[in-house]
Amino acid sequence: MSKGKFTLGAIIGTVIGVITGVLTAPKSGKETRGDLLKKAEELKNVAGTKAEDVKTKAEGVVDEVKTNTDGLIKRTGKAIDAAKKGFNEKK
C-alpha cells in the first residue's frame, strides 16, 4: 500500500471518528456545531500542511528528473558524436 493511500485512509478515518464522537456527545446543538466548526478548522489546517509537504516533495522530484534528463541528453550527445567520429574514421 502506498503512503498516499494510507494517509488518505487515515485522514478519512479521523474525520469519521471526529464526526461520530461529536454527534454522539451529550451536548446542545449550538455546542455541537461549535465543536464541528473547530474540528473542521483543525482538519483544514492539517490538510493544508500535508498539501504543502506533497508540493515540496513533488517539486524536488521534478528538479531531480530534470537534472537526470539533462545529464542523459548530454551523455547521449557525446555518445552520438563519438560514434560519428568512429564511423568517419573507418571510411
Jmol script that loads the backbone (N, CA, C; Angstrom):
load data "model"
ATOM      1  N   MET A   1       0.857  -1.170   0.000  1.00  0.00           N
ATOM      2  CA  MET A   1       0.000   0.000   0.000  1.00  0.00           C
ATOM      3  C   MET A   1       0.900   1.229   0.000  1.00  0.00           C
ATOM      4  N   SER A   2       0.583   2.198  -0.841  1.00  0.00           N
ATOM      5  CA  SER A   2       1.411   3.390  -0.917  1.00  0.00           C
ATOM      6  C   SER A   2       1.138   4.316   0.269  1.00  0.00           C
ATOM      7  N   LYS A   3       2.104   5.191   0.523  1.00  0.00           N
ATOM      8  CA  LYS A   3       1.956   6.136   1.627  1.00  0.00           C
ATOM      9  C   LYS A   3       0.758   7.053   1.401  1.00  0.00           C
ATOM     10  N   GLY A   4       0.521   7.430   0.149  1.00  0.00           N
ATOM     11  CA  GLY A   4      -0.587   8.321  -0.170  1.00  0.00           C
ATOM     12  C   GLY A   4      -1.931   7.711   0.169  1.00  0.00           C
ATOM     13  N   LYS A   5      -2.093   6.434  -0.173  1.00  0.00           N
ATOM     14  CA  LYS A   5      -3.357   5.760   0.127  1.00  0.00           C
ATOM     15  C   LYS A   5      -3.539   5.602   1.632  1.00  0.00           C
ATOM     16  N   PHE A   6      -2.449   5.282   2.313  1.00  0.00           N
ATOM     17  CA  PHE A   6      -2.519   5.136   3.764  1.00  0.00           C
ATOM     18  C   PHE A   6      -2.893   6.464   4.417  1.00  0.00           C
ATOM     19  N   THR A   7      -2.234   7.537   3.974  1.00  0.00           N
ATOM     20  CA  THR A   7      -2.508   8.866   4.535  1.00  0.00           C
ATOM     21  C   THR A   7      -3.952   9.268   4.280  1.00  0.00           C
ATOM     22  N   LEU A   8      -4.436   9.042   3.070  1.00  0.00           N
ATOM     23  CA  LEU A   8      -5.823   9.372   2.747  1.00  0.00           C
ATOM     24  C   LEU A   8      -6.776   8.571   3.627  1.00  0.00           C
ATOM     25  N   GLY A   9      -6.513   7.293   3.811  1.00  0.00           N
ATOM     26  CA  GLY A   9      -7.345   6.455   4.675  1.00  0.00           C
ATOM     27  C   GLY A   9      -7.324   6.932   6.114  1.00  0.00           C
ATOM     28  N   ALA A  10      -6.144   7.359   6.587  1.00  0.00           N
ATOM     29  CA  ALA A  10      -6.030   7.855   7.956  1.00  0.00           C
ATOM     30  C   ALA A  10      -6.821   9.148   8.137  1.00  0.00           C
ATOM     31  N   ILE A  11      -6.755  10.015   7.141  1.00  0.00           N
ATOM     32  CA  ILE A  11      -7.499  11.278   7.214  1.00  0.00           C
ATOM     33  C   ILE A  11      -8.995  11.012   7.215  1.00  0.00           C
ATOM     34  N   ILE A  12      -9.451  10.144   6.320  1.00  0.00           N
ATOM     35  CA  ILE A  12     -10.878   9.821   6.254  1.00  0.00           C
ATOM     36  C   ILE A  12     -11.332   9.175   7.564  1.00  0.00           C
ATOM     37  N   GLY A  13     -10.548   8.266   8.090  1.00  0.00           N
ATOM     38  CA  GLY A  13     -10.883   7.623   9.366  1.00  0.00           C
ATOM     39  C   GLY A  13     -10.961   8.620  10.505  1.00  0.00           C
ATOM     40  N   THR A  14     -10.036   9.565  10.512  1.00  0.00           N
ATOM     41  CA  THR A  14     -10.048  10.600  11.547  1.00  0.00           C
ATOM     42  C   THR A  14     -11.301  11.456  11.456  1.00  0.00           C
ATOM     43  N   VAL A  15     -11.644  11.850  10.242  1.00  0.00           N
ATOM     44  CA  VAL A  15     -12.840  12.676  10.044  1.00  0.00           C
ATOM     45  C   VAL A  15     -14.087  11.938  10.517  1.00  0.00           C
ATOM     46  N   ILE A  16     -14.204  10.682  10.126  1.00  0.00           N
ATOM     47  CA  ILE A  16     -15.373   9.893  10.536  1.00  0.00           C
ATOM     48  C   ILE A  16     -15.416   9.743  12.056  1.00  0.00           C
ATOM     49  N   GLY A  17     -14.274   9.488  12.659  1.00  0.00           N
ATOM     50  CA  GLY A  17     -14.219   9.351  14.122  1.00  0.00           C
ATOM     51  C   GLY A  17     -14.594  10.629  14.836  1.00  0.00           C
ATOM     52  N   VAL A  18     -14.105  11.744  14.348  1.00  0.00           N
ATOM     53  CA  VAL A  18     -14.414  13.034  14.973  1.00  0.00           C
ATOM     54  C   VAL A  18     -15.908  13.331  14.849  1.00  0.00           C
ATOM     55  N   ILE A  19     -16.456  13.155  13.664  1.00  0.00           N
ATOM     56  CA  ILE A  19     -17.884  13.436  13.459  1.00  0.00           C
ATOM     57  C   ILE A  19     -18.739  12.531  14.335  1.00  0.00           C
ATOM     58  N   THR A  20     -18.398  11.254  14.380  1.00  0.00           N
ATOM     59  CA  THR A  20     -19.160  10.320  15.209  1.00  0.00           C
ATOM     60  C   THR A  20     -19.075  10.710  16.681  1.00  0.00           C
ATOM     61  N   GLY A  21     -17.894  11.040  17.138  1.00  0.00           N
ATOM     62  CA  GLY A  21     -17.720  11.430  18.535  1.00  0.00           C
ATOM     63  C   GLY A  21     -18.478  12.696  18.889  1.00  0.00           C
ATOM     64  N   VAL A  22     -18.446  13.668  18.005  1.00  0.00           N
ATOM     65  CA  VAL A  22     -19.140  14.927  18.277  1.00  0.00           C
ATOM     66  C   VAL A  22     -20.653  14.732  18.253  1.00  0.00           C
ATOM     67  N   LEU A  23     -21.133  13.973  17.291  1.00  0.00           N
ATOM     68  CA  LEU A  23     -22.583  13.796  17.165  1.00  0.00           C
ATOM     69  C   LEU A  23     -23.171  12.934  18.282  1.00  0.00           C
ATOM     70  N   THR A  24     -22.387  12.071  18.877  1.00  0.00           N
ATOM     71  CA  THR A  24     -22.912  11.212  19.949  1.00  0.00           C
ATOM     72  C   THR A  24     -22.672  11.796  21.339  1.00  0.00           C
ATOM     73  N   ALA A  25     -21.950  12.912  21.404  1.00  0.00           N
ATOM     74  CA  ALA A  25     -21.677  13.537  22.711  1.00  0.00           C
ATOM     75  C   ALA A  25     -22.950  14.213  23.238  1.00  0.00           C
ATOM     76  N   PRO A  26     -23.148  14.160  24.545  1.00  0.00           N
ATOM     77  CA  PRO A  26     -24.353  14.763  25.130  1.00  0.00           C
ATOM     78  C   PRO A  26     -24.206  16.285  25.297  1.00  0.00           C
ATOM     79  N   LYS A  27     -24.311  17.008  24.167  1.00  0.00           N
ATOM     80  CA  LYS A  27     -24.188  18.461  24.188  1.00  0.00           C
ATOM     81  C   LYS A  27     -25.373  19.070  23.453  1.00  0.00           C
ATOM     82  N   SER A  28     -25.533  20.360  23.642  1.00  0.00           N
ATOM     83  CA  SER A  28     -26.601  21.051  22.920  1.00  0.00           C
ATOM     84  C   SER A  28     -26.214  21.195  21.452  1.00  0.00           C
ATOM     85  N   GLY A  29     -27.184  21.524  20.627  1.00  0.00           N
ATOM     86  CA  GLY A  29     -26.921  21.707  19.201  1.00  0.00           C
ATOM     87  C   GLY A  29     -25.912  22.799  18.928  1.00  0.00           C
ATOM     88  N   LYS A  30     -26.005  23.893  19.678  1.00  0.00           N
ATOM     89  CA  LYS A  30     -25.086  25.015  19.493  1.00  0.00           C
ATOM     90  C   LYS A  30     -23.652  24.594  19.832  1.00  0.00           C
ATOM     91  N   GLU A  31     -23.487  23.868  20.926  1.00  0.00           N
ATOM     92  CA  GLU A  31     -22.148  23.387  21.316  1.00  0.00           C
ATOM     93  C   GLU A  31     -21.615  22.393  20.285  1.00  0.00           C
ATOM     94  N   THR A  32     -22.489  21.524  19.802  1.00  0.00           N
ATOM     95  CA  THR A  32     -22.080  20.525  18.819  1.00  0.00           C
ATOM     96  C   THR A  32     -21.630  21.203  17.522  1.00  0.00           C
ATOM     97  N   ARG A  33     -22.379  22.193  17.070  1.00  0.00           N
ATOM     98  CA  ARG A  33     -21.988  22.919  15.854  1.00  0.00           C
ATOM     99  C   ARG A  33     -20.652  23.626  16.062  1.00  0.00           C
ATOM    100  N   GLY A  34     -20.467  24.200  17.239  1.00  0.00           N
ATOM    101  CA  GLY A  34     -19.186  24.849  17.543  1.00  0.00           C
ATOM    102  C   GLY A  34     -18.034  23.869  17.519  1.00  0.00           C
ATOM    103  N   ASP A  35     -18.261  22.691  18.099  1.00  0.00           N
ATOM    104  CA  ASP A  35     -17.226  21.648  18.085  1.00  0.00           C
ATOM    105  C   ASP A  35     -16.911  21.204  16.663  1.00  0.00           C
ATOM    106  N   LEU A  36     -17.960  21.042  15.856  1.00  0.00           N
ATOM    107  CA  LEU A  36     -17.762  20.629  14.458  1.00  0.00           C
ATOM    108  C   LEU A  36     -16.956  21.685  13.695  1.00  0.00           C
ATOM    109  N   LEU A  37     -17.277  22.939  13.899  1.00  0.00           N
ATOM    110  CA  LEU A  37     -16.537  24.010  13.221  1.00  0.00           C
ATOM    111  C   LEU A  37     -15.073  24.031  13.652  1.00  0.00           C
ATOM    112  N   LYS A  38     -14.829  23.830  14.959  1.00  0.00           N
ATOM    113  CA  LYS A  38     -13.460  23.822  15.460  1.00  0.00           C
ATOM    114  C   LYS A  38     -12.670  22.651  14.865  1.00  0.00           C
ATOM    115  N   LYS A  39     -13.275  21.473  14.864  1.00  0.00           N
ATOM    116  CA  LYS A  39     -12.594  20.290  14.319  1.00  0.00           C
ATOM    117  C   LYS A  39     -12.376  20.441  12.816  1.00  0.00           C
ATOM    118  N   ALA A  40     -13.358  21.016  12.122  1.00  0.00           N
ATOM    119  CA  ALA A  40     -13.206  21.229  10.678  1.00  0.00           C
ATOM    120  C   ALA A  40     -12.035  22.158  10.398  1.00  0.00           C
ATOM    121  N   GLU A  41     -11.887  23.190  11.200  1.00  0.00           N
ATOM    122  CA  GLU A  41     -10.766  24.128  11.037  1.00  0.00           C
ATOM    123  C   GLU A  41      -9.431  23.425  11.298  1.00  0.00           C
ATOM    124  N   GLU A  42      -9.389  22.584  12.327  1.00  0.00           N
ATOM    125  CA  GLU A  42      -8.160  21.829  12.616  1.00  0.00           C
ATOM    126  C   GLU A  42      -7.803  20.906  11.452  1.00  0.00           C
ATOM    127  N   LEU A  43      -8.799  20.192  10.933  1.00  0.00           N
ATOM    128  CA  LEU A  43      -8.556  19.281   9.815  1.00  0.00           C
ATOM    129  C   LEU A  43      -8.134  20.043   8.563  1.00  0.00           C
ATOM    130  N   LYS A  44      -8.705  21.216   8.368  1.00  0.00           N
ATOM    131  CA  LYS A  44      -8.321  22.054   7.229  1.00  0.00           C
ATOM    132  C   LYS A  44      -6.846  22.435   7.334  1.00  0.00           C
ATOM    133  N   ASN A  45      -6.412  22.794   8.537  1.00  0.00           N
ATOM    134  CA  ASN A  45      -5.008  23.150   8.743  1.00  0.00           C
ATOM    135  C   ASN A  45      -4.081  21.967   8.496  1.00  0.00           C
ATOM    136  N   VAL A  46      -4.478  20.799   8.984  1.00  0.00           N
ATOM    137  CA  VAL A  46      -3.667  19.592   8.770  1.00  0.00           C
ATOM    138  C   VAL A  46      -3.591  19.272   7.278  1.00  0.00           C
ATOM    139  N   ALA A  47      -4.721  19.358   6.592  1.00  0.00           N
ATOM    140  CA  ALA A  47      -4.744  19.074   5.156  1.00  0.00           C
ATOM    141  C   ALA A  47      -3.872  20.075   4.394  1.00  0.00           C
ATOM    142  N   GLY A  48      -3.903  21.334   4.809  1.00  0.00           N
ATOM    143  CA  GLY A  48      -3.062  22.349   4.172  1.00  0.00           C
ATOM    144  C   GLY A  48      -1.588  22.056   4.355  1.00  0.00           C
ATOM    145  N   THR A  49      -1.225  21.635   5.554  1.00  0.00           N
ATOM    146  CA  THR A  49       0.163  21.288   5.828  1.00  0.00           C
ATOM    147  C   THR A  49       0.602  20.092   4.986  1.00  0.00           C
ATOM    148  N   LYS A  50      -0.258  19.081   4.927  1.00  0.00           N
ATOM    149  CA  LYS A  50       0.066  17.894   4.117  1.00  0.00           C
ATOM    150  C   LYS A  50       0.194  18.269   2.648  1.00  0.00           C
ATOM    151  N   ALA A  51      -0.688  19.138   2.163  1.00  0.00           N
ATOM    152  CA  ALA A  51      -0.631  19.565   0.765  1.00  0.00           C
ATOM    153  C   ALA A  51       0.679  20.286   0.476  1.00  0.00           C
ATOM    154  N   GLU A  52       1.120  21.124   1.390  1.00  0.00           N
ATOM    155  CA  GLU A  52       2.397  21.823   1.222  1.00  0.00           C
ATOM    156  C   GLU A  52       3.556  20.829   1.201  1.00  0.00           C
ATOM    157  N   ASP A  53       3.508  19.819   2.077  1.00  0.00           N
ATOM    158  CA  ASP A  53       4.551  18.788   2.089  1.00  0.00           C
ATOM    159  C   ASP A  53       4.607  18.056   0.759  1.00  0.00           C
ATOM    160  N   VAL A  54       3.441  17.691   0.247  1.00  0.00           N
ATOM    161  CA  VAL A  54       3.382  16.975  -1.032  1.00  0.00           C
ATOM    162  C   VAL A  54       3.912  17.854  -2.151  1.00  0.00           C
ATOM    163  N   LYS A  55       3.539  19.130  -2.132  1.00  0.00           N
ATOM    164  CA  LYS A  55       4.003  20.064  -3.164  1.00  0.00           C
ATOM    165  C   LYS A  55       5.522  20.182  -3.133  1.00  0.00           C
ATOM    166  N   THR A  56       6.081  20.306  -1.941  1.00  0.00           N
ATOM    167  CA  THR A  56       7.535  20.428  -1.796  1.00  0.00           C
ATOM    168  C   THR A  56       8.239  19.176  -2.313  1.00  0.00           C
ATOM    169  N   LYS A  57       7.711  18.008  -1.946  1.00  0.00           N
ATOM    170  CA  LYS A  57       8.316  16.756  -2.410  1.00  0.00           C
ATOM    171  C   LYS A  57       8.195  16.621  -3.923  1.00  0.00           C
ATOM    172  N   ALA A  58       7.053  17.005  -4.472  1.00  0.00           N
ATOM    173  CA  ALA A  58       6.853  16.913  -5.918  1.00  0.00           C
ATOM    174  C   ALA A  58       7.824  17.830  -6.656  1.00  0.00           C
ATOM    175  N   GLU A  59       8.027  19.036  -6.129  1.00  0.00           N
ATOM    176  CA  GLU A  59       8.980  19.951  -6.752  1.00  0.00           C
ATOM    177  C   GLU A  59      10.390  19.368  -6.729  1.00  0.00           C
ATOM    178  N   GLY A  60      10.745  18.701  -5.629  1.00  0.00           N
ATOM    179  CA  GLY A  60      12.052  18.059  -5.538  1.00  0.00           C
ATOM    180  C   GLY A  60      12.210  16.954  -6.565  1.00  0.00           C
ATOM    181  N   VAL A  61      11.159  16.171  -6.746  1.00  0.00           N
ATOM    182  CA  VAL A  61      11.196  15.085  -7.726  1.00  0.00           C
ATOM    183  C   VAL A  61      11.324  15.657  -9.139  1.00  0.00           C
ATOM    184  N   VAL A  62      10.581  16.711  -9.423  1.00  0.00           N
ATOM    185  CA  VAL A  62      10.653  17.345 -10.750  1.00  0.00           C
ATOM    186  C   VAL A  62      12.067  17.850 -11.012  1.00  0.00           C
ATOM    187  N   ASP A  63      12.661  18.510 -10.029  1.00  0.00           N
ATOM    188  CA  ASP A  63      14.036  19.003 -10.190  1.00  0.00           C
ATOM    189  C   ASP A  63      15.011  17.856 -10.427  1.00  0.00           C
ATOM    190  N   GLU A  64      14.841  16.769  -9.686  1.00  0.00           N
ATOM    191  CA  GLU A  64      15.735  15.614  -9.836  1.00  0.00           C
ATOM    192  C   GLU A  64      15.589  14.985 -11.222  1.00  0.00           C
ATOM    193  N   VAL A  65      14.354  14.838 -11.678  1.00  0.00           N
ATOM    194  CA  VAL A  65      14.119  14.262 -13.005  1.00  0.00           C
ATOM    195  C   VAL A  65      14.713  15.161 -14.085  1.00  0.00           C
ATOM    196  N   LYS A  66      14.538  16.463 -13.928  1.00  0.00           N
ATOM    197  CA  LYS A  66      15.080  17.410 -14.902  1.00  0.00           C
ATOM    198  C   LYS A  66      16.601  17.312 -14.947  1.00  0.00           C
ATOM    199  N   THR A  67      17.237  17.255 -13.782  1.00  0.00           N
ATOM    200  CA  THR A  67      18.693  17.139 -13.717  1.00  0.00           C
ATOM    201  C   THR A  67      19.158  15.844 -14.372  1.00  0.00           C
ATOM    202  N   ASN A  68      18.494  14.738 -14.053  1.00  0.00           N
ATOM    203  CA  ASN A  68      18.864  13.451 -14.643  1.00  0.00           C
ATOM    204  C   ASN A  68      18.654  13.449 -16.145  1.00  0.00           C
ATOM    205  N   THR A  69      17.580  14.065 -16.609  1.00  0.00           N
ATOM    206  CA  THR A  69      17.296  14.121 -18.041  1.00  0.00           C
ATOM    207  C   THR A  69      18.347  14.953 -18.755  1.00  0.00           C
ATOM    208  N   ASP A  70      18.713  16.092 -18.173  1.00  0.00           N
ATOM    209  CA  ASP A  70      19.752  16.928 -18.785  1.00  0.00           C
ATOM    210  C   ASP A  70      21.065  16.158 -18.903  1.00  0.00           C
ATOM    211  N   GLY A  71      21.427  15.428 -17.857  1.00  0.00           N
ATOM    212  CA  GLY A  71      22.648  14.628 -17.896  1.00  0.00           C
ATOM    213  C   GLY A  71      22.577  13.531 -18.949  1.00  0.00           C
ATOM    214  N   LEU A  72      21.424  12.902 -19.067  1.00  0.00           N
ATOM    215  CA  LEU A  72      21.247  11.843 -20.066  1.00  0.00           C
ATOM    216  C   LEU A  72      21.351  12.412 -21.471  1.00  0.00           C
ATOM    217  N   ILE A  73      20.787  13.580 -21.694  1.00  0.00           N
ATOM    218  CA  ILE A  73      20.858  14.212 -23.018  1.00  0.00           C
ATOM    219  C   ILE A  73      22.311  14.520 -23.370  1.00  0.00           C
ATOM    220  N   LYS A  74      23.064  15.035 -22.420  1.00  0.00           N
ATOM    221  CA  LYS A  74      24.479  15.345 -22.668  1.00  0.00           C
ATOM    222  C   LYS A  74      25.273  14.082 -22.983  1.00  0.00           C
ATOM    223  N   ARG A  75      25.052  13.033 -22.177  1.00  0.00           N
ATOM    224  CA  ARG A  75      25.781  11.776 -22.411  1.00  0.00           C
ATOM    225  C   ARG A  75      25.400  11.166 -23.753  1.00  0.00           C
ATOM    226  N   THR A  76      24.146  11.239 -24.112  1.00  0.00           N
ATOM    227  CA  THR A  76      23.696  10.693 -25.393  1.00  0.00           C
ATOM    228  C   THR A  76      24.323  11.465 -26.545  1.00  0.00           C
ATOM    229  N   GLY A  77      24.369  12.787 -26.411  1.00  0.00           N
ATOM    230  CA  GLY A  77      25.007  13.609 -27.453  1.00  0.00           C
ATOM    231  C   GLY A  77      26.469  13.261 -27.624  1.00  0.00           C
ATOM    232  N   LYS A  78      27.175  13.072 -26.507  1.00  0.00           N
ATOM    233  CA  LYS A  78      28.589  12.696 -26.578  1.00  0.00           C
ATOM    234  C   LYS A  78      28.770  11.329 -27.225  1.00  0.00           C
ATOM    235  N   ALA A  79      27.881  10.397 -26.884  1.00  0.00           N
ATOM    236  CA  ALA A  79      27.968   9.052 -27.468  1.00  0.00           C
ATOM    237  C   ALA A  79      27.717   9.107 -28.975  1.00  0.00           C
ATOM    238  N   ILE A  80      26.767   9.906 -29.402  1.00  0.00           N
ATOM    239  CA  ILE A  80      26.479  10.036 -30.835  1.00  0.00           C
ATOM    240  C   ILE A  80      27.662  10.673 -31.547  1.00  0.00           C
ATOM    241  N   ASP A  81      28.228  11.719 -30.960  1.00  0.00           N
ATOM    242  CA  ASP A  81      29.400  12.368 -31.573  1.00  0.00           C
ATOM    243  C   ASP A  81      30.565  11.388 -31.688  1.00  0.00           C
ATOM    244  N   ALA A  82      30.785  10.595 -30.629  1.00  0.00           N
ATOM    245  CA  ALA A  82      31.876   9.608 -30.655  1.00  0.00           C
ATOM    246  C   ALA A  82      31.605   8.547 -31.715  1.00  0.00           C
ATOM    247  N   ALA A  83      30.363   8.120 -31.845  1.00  0.00           N
ATOM    248  CA  ALA A  83      30.023   7.112 -32.854  1.00  0.00           C
ATOM    249  C   ALA A  83      30.225   7.677 -34.253  1.00  0.00           C
ATOM    250  N   LYS A  84      29.820   8.919 -34.472  1.00  0.00           N
ATOM    251  CA  LYS A  84      30.018   9.555 -35.789  1.00  0.00           C
ATOM    252  C   LYS A  84      31.505   9.661 -36.104  1.00  0.00           C
ATOM    253  N   LYS A  85      32.279  10.077 -35.095  1.00  0.00           N
ATOM    254  CA  LYS A  85      33.716  10.216 -35.285  1.00  0.00           C
ATOM    255  C   LYS A  85      34.337   8.869 -35.637  1.00  0.00           C
ATOM    256  N   GLY A  86      33.966   7.835 -34.910  1.00  0.00           N
ATOM    257  CA  GLY A  86      34.489   6.495 -35.186  1.00  0.00           C
ATOM    258  C   GLY A  86      34.049   5.990 -36.546  1.00  0.00           C
ATOM    259  N   PHE A  87      32.819   6.287 -36.928  1.00  0.00           N
ATOM    260  CA  PHE A  87      32.320   5.843 -38.233  1.00  0.00           C
ATOM    261  C   PHE A  87      33.063   6.557 -39.361  1.00  0.00           C
ATOM    262  N   ASN A  88      33.314   7.863 -39.214  1.00  0.00           N
ATOM    263  CA  ASN A  88      34.004   8.643 -40.240  1.00  0.00           C
ATOM    264  C   ASN A  88      35.451   8.229 -40.351  1.00  0.00           C
ATOM    265  N   GLU A  89      36.082   7.820 -39.262  1.00  0.00           N
ATOM    266  CA  GLU A  89      37.484   7.400 -39.298  1.00  0.00           C
ATOM    267  C   GLU A  89      37.642   6.063 -40.013  1.00  0.00           C
ATOM    268  N   LYS A  90      36.628   5.215 -40.005  1.00  0.00           N
ATOM    269  CA  LYS A  90      36.712   3.899 -40.644  1.00  0.00           C
ATOM    270  C   LYS A  90      36.574   3.990 -42.158  1.00  0.00           C
ATOM    271  N   LYS A  91      36.067   5.085 -42.660  1.00  0.00           N
ATOM    272  CA  LYS A  91      35.870   5.229 -44.122  1.00  0.00           C
ATOM    273  C   LYS A  91      37.154   5.420 -44.840  1.00  0.00           C
TER     274      LYS A  91
END
end "model"
wireframe off; spacefill off
backbone 0.3
color backbone group
